[in-house]
């Protein structure tokens, strides 16, 4: 019984870790920003929205971005 509980906890931890997809944003001025999760584009505003590694929500103009890649 104890072994099943441990296996369940390990499985859930793996699933939760696998759900996040941190990304790296490189700006045209070579500044690098790390985002916790997937960066999302807001068509209405023309800005990318992301949450930084400290948990703060930010927006950045799409014209400033050189590339976005998974870490």
C-alpha positions in Angstrom: 0.0 0.0 0.0 2.8 2.4 0.9 4.6 1.7 -2.4 1.4 2.6 -4.4 1.1 5.9 -2.5 4.8 6.8 -3.3 4.3 5.8 -6.9 1.2 8.0 -7.2 3.0 11.0 -5.7 5.9 10.6 -8.1 3.6 10.2 -11.1 1.6 13.4 -10.2 4.8 15.4 -9.7 6.0 14.2 -13.2 2.7 15.2 -14.8 2.7 18.7 -13.2 6.3 19.3 -14.2 5.6 18.2 -17.7 2.7 20.6 -18.1 4.8 23.8 -17.9 6.8 24.8 -20.9 9.2 27.6 -19.9 10.3 29.8 -22.8 13.2 32.2 -23.5 12.4 35.5 -25.2 15.2 37.2 -27.0 14.7 40.9 -27.8 16.2 42.7 -30.8 18.6 44.5 -28.4 19.9 41.0 -27.3 18.2 41.2 -23.9 17.0 37.7 -22.8 13.9 37.2 -20.7 12.9 33.9 -19.2 9.1 33.1 -19.0 7.6 30.5 -16.7 5.1 29.2 -19.2 4.2 29.6 -22.8 4.3 33.1 -24.1 0.9 34.1 -25.6 0.2 36.7 -28.3 -2.7 39.0 -27.9 -3.9 39.9 -31.5 -6.0 42.8 -30.2 -3.2 44.7 -28.5 -0.2 43.4 -30.6 1.7 42.5 -27.4 3.0 39.2 -26.2 2.0 38.3 -22.6 4.1 36.2 -20.3 4.8 35.5 -16.6 8.4 36.0 -15.6 10.3 33.6 -13.3 9.3 35.6 -10.3 5.6 35.3 -11.1 5.1 38.8 -12.4 2.8 39.2 -15.4 4.3 41.3 -18.2 3.6 42.4 -21.8 6.1 43.2 -24.5 5.5 44.7 -27.9 5.8 42.2 -30.7 8.1 44.6 -32.7 10.7 44.3 -29.9 11.0 40.4 -30.1 13.7 38.7 -32.1 12.7 35.1 -31.2 10.9 33.0 -28.7 12.2 29.4 -27.9 11.6 26.7 -25.4 14.1 26.2 -22.7 
